[in-house]
Amino acid sequence: MIFGMSPTIEPSRVSSLSKPVLSRTFVFPVLAVCAAAAAFFTTFENVADLNFFIGVTIPWKIWKTAMHMQLGDRKRGYEVRSCNEMHLIFTTHTPILFKKCISDDVSIDDLIFFKNRTQNLFPPCINKKQRNFVYQPLEGEPKDIVEDVPCTPATLEEKFSEFAAHNLTEAKDGTPSNAYFDVHTYMVNMEERHFIKESLMKSLQGTDLGLTSQMVGPVLTYFLSAGRSAVYYLHAHMDHFLSFCLKAEKTWTLIDPLYMDQFESVWSGNAEVMLKEKYPAHRLTIKQEKGDVLYVPPWWLHETNVPKGKKNTGFNIHFGIKRQITFHIADLVNHWFGDATFFYSSVPTVQ
């Protein structure tokens, strides 16, 4: 090269030198967007949430078709596992019954946390709010459904005191004449999760639930019922949950979300409530005994049955998982603004 003159490069050489720059500039962002979209649309939770909350049905239909092709004539069932396999709840898509995980001496009193707090998941209301539906089974008489909205500002301690003071009475046919039900929900932030982590592990014989490391937006839920099951009608929702059996045996009926379209249903504001069974749907029956923990994945239809002549208390932990967009948004809003009611303030409510 002569000093002071620009080097001569052939046109073809210029083109070959430019290509890698263009690739880095445009291809990497496109790949990143594609990877994010793939992660979103291949996560069942996001596909289902799109279908039920926004009405975007194509990913849901693709998932159903793929699952039917994969299963053929087989049906998805449930597993029975030991407590040291609790980590499976973050990867499985089928129910798991964890046997005898809860120490024998554990009662509901050991799982009462933040008893002086009011519920923080639903927009507060002054009076108890209920929604009424009618369910039509394939055979038999229609069943009335009363869905309770846990929005009253009473503390957990006040709810337990009122429940303890309630006395069941019997009608002439021996059935309870004054059934009782209440529920309390409380979304815990990260500081609160660390506070209760050790107590939960002690109650579960050292089992780590992933409360601080894996769960997104966990919600502590307490059920207080007398003369009826806590949730006696088929419904489904977007959260994963663990149900702790502390006293009376429960019988669960579960239905794979693959068969959701065999029902007519409506989003009530709390859950997707089944209104009519159009075609027979395959059911799982699970008996949960004292000391068992049952894991139910999101959007599995479920209902429970317990002895109607008794008073029962129940404890659940409802949660999302990583990459589940709905829960990440709710958890971030709670973290940044201290507003755990964001989700149920935003979704439509049946009138």
C-alpha positions in Angstrom: 0.0 0.0 0.0 1.3 3.5 -0.9 1.3 5.9 2.1 -1.6 8.3 2.1 -3.8 6.1 -0.2 -6.7 3.9 0.9 -6.4 0.2 0.4 -8.2 -1.3 -2.6 -10.7 -4.1 -1.6 -12.6 -6.0 -4.2 -16.5 -5.7 -4.0 -16.9 -9.4 -3.3 -14.4 -9.0 -0.4 -16.5 -6.1 1.0 -19.7 -8.2 0.9 -18.0 -11.1 2.7 -16.7 -8.8 5.4 -20.1 -7.2 6.0 -22.1 -10.4 6.5 -20.9 -11.3 10.0 -21.7 -7.7 11.2 -25.2 -7.9 9.8 -25.6 -11.3 11.4 -24.6 -10.1 14.8 -26.8 -7.0 14.5 -30.0 -8.6 13.4 -29.9 -12.4 13.9 -29.1 -12.5 17.6 -32.1 -10.3 18.6 -34.4 -12.3 16.3 -33.1 -15.5 17.9 -33.7 -14.1 21.3 -37.3 -13.1 20.5 -37.9 -16.6 19.0 -36.4 -18.3 22.0 -38.6 -16.2 24.3 -41.7 -16.9 22.2 -40.9 -20.6 22.1 -40.5 -20.7 25.9 -43.8 -18.9 26.3 -45.8 -21.0 23.9 -44.3 -24.3 24.9 -45.1 -23.8 28.6 -48.5 -25.3 29.3 -49.4 -22.8 32.0 -49.0 -19.9 29.5 -50.8 -21.7 26.7 -53.8 -22.4 29.1 -53.8 -18.9 30.5 -53.9 -17.4 27.0 -56.9 -19.6 26.2 -59.0 -19.0 29.3 -58.2 -15.4 30.1 -57.5 -13.8 26.6 -59.3 -16.1 24.2 -56.3 -17.0 22.2 -57.2 -20.6 21.4 -54.8 -21.7 18.7 -51.9 -22.6 21.0 -54.4 -24.5 23.3 -55.7 -26.5 20.3 -52.2 -27.3 19.2 -51.3 -28.5 22.7 -54.4 -30.7 22.9 -53.8 -32.3 19.5 -50.1 -33.0 20.4 -51.1 -34.5 23.8 -53.8 -36.8 22.2 -51.3 -37.9 19.6 -48.7 -38.7 22.2 -51.1 -40.5 24.5 -53.1 -42.4 22.0 -55.7 -44.5 23.9 -53.9 -44.0 27.3 -55.1 -41.6 30.0 -53.0 -39.5 32.3 -53.2 -40.7 35.9 -51.6 -39.7 39.2 -48.5 -40.9 41.0 -47.8 -41.9 44.6 -44.4 -40.6 45.8 -42.4 -40.2 49.0 -41.7 -36.8 50.6 -38.1 -36.6 49.5 -39.4 -36.4 45.9 -41.4 -33.2 46.5 -39.1 -31.4 43.9 -41.1 -33.1 41.2 -44.0 -30.6 41.6 -42.0 -28.1 39.5 -41.6 -30.4 36.5 -44.6 -32.7 36.3 -48.0 -32.1 34.7 -49.9 -34.8 36.5 -51.1 -35.0 40.2 -48.9 -36.6 42.8 -49.9 -37.9 46.2 -47.1 -37.6 48.7 -47.7 -40.2 51.5 -47.3 -39.5 55.2 -45.3 -36.3 54.8 -46.8 -34.4 57.7 -45.6 -35.3 61.1 -48.2 -37.0 63.3 -48.2 -34.3 66.0 -48.8 -31.5 63.5 -52.2 -29.7 63.7 -53.7 -26.7 61.9 -52.4 -24.6 64.8 -48.8 -25.3 63.6 -49.6 -24.0 60.2 -51.3 -20.7 61.2 -49.1 -17.9 60.0 -49.7 -14.1 60.1 -52.9 -14.6 62.1 -53.4 -10.9 62.6 -53.4 -10.1 58.9 -56.5 -9.8 56.7 -56.7 -11.6 53.3 -54.8 -9.7 50.6 -55.6 -11.5 47.4 -59.0 -10.2 46.5 -60.2 -6.6 46.4 -61.7 -6.0 49.9 -65.5 -6.0 50.4 -67.7 -5.0 53.3 -70.1 -7.9 53.3 -69.6 -11.6 52.4 -69.9 -12.0 48.6 -71.2 -15.1 46.9 -71.9 -16.2 43.3 -74.6 -18.7 42.3 -74.5 -21.2 39.5 -76.2 -24.5 38.5 -74.3 -27.5 37.4 -76.0 -30.0 35.1 -74.3 -33.5 35.1 -74.7 -36.0 32.3 -77.2 -37.9 34.4 -79.2 -36.9 37.4 -80.6 -33.7 38.9 -79.0 -30.3 38.5 -76.8 -29.2 41.4 -76.8 -25.7 42.9 -73.4 -24.1 43.4 -72.6 -21.3 45.7 -69.1 -19.9 45.2 -67.7 -17.8 48.1 -65.5 -14.8 47.4 -63.0 -14.5 50.3 -62.9 -10.7 50.3 -64.1 -9.6 53.8 -61.5 -7.7 55.9 -61.6 -10.1 58.9 -58.2 -11.4 60.2 -57.3 -15.1 60.1 -57.6 -15.2 63.9 -61.1 -13.7 63.8 -62.2 -16.3 61.2 -60.9 -19.2 63.3 -62.6 -17.8 66.4 -66.0 -17.5 64.5 -65.5 -21.0 63.2 -64.8 -22.4 66.7 -68.0 -20.9 68.0 -70.1 -22.4 65.2 -72.1 -25.5 66.4 -73.5 -27.9 63.8 -77.2 -28.9 64.1 -79.0 -31.7 62.3 -82.2 -31.6 60.4 -84.8 -34.4 60.8 -83.1 -36.5 58.1 -79.8 -36.3 60.0 -78.1 -34.0 57.5 -76.5 -30.7 58.8 -79.0 -27.9 58.8 -76.5 -25.0 59.3 -73.5 -25.7 57.1 -70.6 -23.3 57.5 -67.8 -22.3 55.1 -65.1 -19.6 55.1 -61.7 -19.3 53.4 -58.7 -17.0 54.0 -56.1 -16.3 51.4 -52.8 -14.5 51.9 -50.0 -14.0 49.3 -46.6 -14.0 51.1 -43.7 -11.8 49.9 -40.1 -13.0 50.0 -39.4 -11.8 53.5 -42.4 -13.6 54.8 -41.5 -16.8 52.9 -38.1 -16.9 54.7 -39.9 -16.3 58.0 -42.2 -19.4 57.7 -39.8 -21.7 55.7 -38.3 -23.4 58.7 -41.7 -24.0 60.4 -43.0 -25.6 57.2 -40.0 -27.8 56.9 -40.3 -28.9 60.5 -44.0 -29.9 59.9 -43.0 -31.8 56.8 -40.2 -33.8 58.4 -37.5 -31.7 56.9 -38.9 -31.5 53.4 -38.1 -28.3 51.5 -41.1 -27.1 49.4 -39.0 -24.7 47.3 -41.0 -21.8 49.0 -38.1 -19.3 48.6 -36.3 -20.8 45.6 -38.9 -22.2 43.2 -42.4 -20.9 43.9 -43.6 -17.7 42.3 -46.3 -15.7 44.2 -47.2 -18.3 46.8 -50.5 -18.0 48.6 -51.4 -19.5 51.9 -55.0 -20.7 51.9 -57.1 -21.8 54.9 -60.4 -23.6 54.6 -62.9 -23.7 57.4 -65.9 -25.9 56.8 -68.7 -27.6 58.8 -71.4 -29.8 57.4 -70.1 -29.6 53.8 -67.0 -30.0 51.7 -64.8 -26.9 51.2 -65.2 -27.1 47.4 -67.9 -29.5 46.4 -68.2 -28.6 42.7 -65.9 -29.1 39.6 -63.7 -26.1 38.9 -60.2 -25.3 37.8 -57.7 -22.4 38.1 -54.3 -21.4 36.8 -52.2 -22.1 40.0 -50.4 -25.2 41.1 -51.3 -26.2 44.7 -50.4 -28.4 47.5 -53.2 -29.6 49.8 -52.3 -30.7 53.3 -54.5 -33.3 55.0 -54.3 -32.7 58.7 -57.4 -34.4 60.1 -60.3 -36.0 58.1 -59.8 -38.1 55.1 -60.6 -36.4 51.8 -61.8 -37.9 48.5 -60.8 -36.0 45.5 -62.2 -36.1 42.0 -59.8 -34.9 39.3 -60.2 -34.5 35.6 -57.4 -33.9 33.1 -57.6 -30.4 31.4 -57.4 -32.4 28.1 -61.1 -32.9 28.7 -62.0 -29.4 29.6 -63.8 -28.8 26.3 -66.2 -31.7 27.2 -67.8 -29.2 29.7 -69.6 -25.9 29.4 -67.9 -23.6 31.8 -67.6 -20.0 32.9 -64.8 -17.9 34.5 -66.5 -16.7 37.7 -63.8 -14.3 38.8 -62.2 -16.9 41.1 -62.0 -20.0 38.9 -63.3 -21.7 35.8 -66.6 -23.3 37.1 -68.1 -26.2 35.2 -71.8 -25.7 34.4 -72.6 -28.7 32.2 -71.0 -32.0 31.2 -71.6 -32.4 27.5 -69.7 -35.7 27.0 -68.3 -38.2 29.5 -65.0 -37.1 30.9 -62.5 -39.6 32.4 -62.2 -39.1 36.2 -59.5 -39.8 38.7 -60.4 -40.6 42.3 -57.8 -40.0 45.0 -58.2 -40.8 48.7 -56.0 -38.5 50.8 -55.4 -39.7 54.3 -54.2 -37.8 57.4 -50.5 -36.8 56.9 -50.7 -36.9 53.1 -49.9 -33.9 50.8 -51.6 -33.8 47.4 -50.1 -31.9 44.5 -52.6 -30.7 41.8 -51.2 -29.1 38.6 -52.8 -26.0 37.1 -56.2 -26.2 35.2 -56.9 -29.8 36.4 -60.6 -29.9 37.3 -61.2 -30.9 40.9 -63.7 -31.2 43.7 -63.5 -32.7 47.2 -65.7 -34.7 49.4 -65.4 -35.0 53.2 -67.7 -36.4 55.9 -70.6 -33.9 56.1 -71.4 -34.2 59.8 -68.0 -32.9 60.9 -66.1 -29.7 61.2 -62.9 -29.6 59.1 -60.0 -27.3 58.6 -57.7 -27.4 55.6 -54.5 -25.7 54.5 -53.2 -25.3 51.0 -50.3 -23.5 49.3 -51.2 -22.2 45.9 -48.3 -21.0 43.7 -46.9 -20.3 40.2 -43.7 -21.6 38.7 -40.8 -19.9 36.8 -41.8 -19.0 33.2 -45.5 -18.8 34.2 -46.1 -15.2 33.1 -49.4 -14.6 35.0 -47.8 -15.3 38.3 -44.6 -13.4 37.5 -46.7 -10.3 36.8 -48.7 -10.7 40.0 -45.6 -11.4 42.1 -43.8 -8.3 40.7 -46.7 -6.0 41.3 -46.9 -7.3 44.9 -43.1 -6.8 45.3 -43.0 -3.3 43.8 -46.3 -1.8 44.9 -47.4 -4.1 47.8 -50.6 -4.9 45.9 -51.4 -8.6 46.0 -55.0 -7.9 44.7 -53.7 -7.0 41.2 -54.7 -10.2 39.4 -58.2 -10.5 40.8 -58.8 -6.8 40.4 -57.9 -7.1 36.7 -59.6 -10.3 35.5 -63.3 -10.3 34.4 -65.9 -11.3 37.0 -69.2 -12.9 36.2 -72.2 -10.7 37.1 
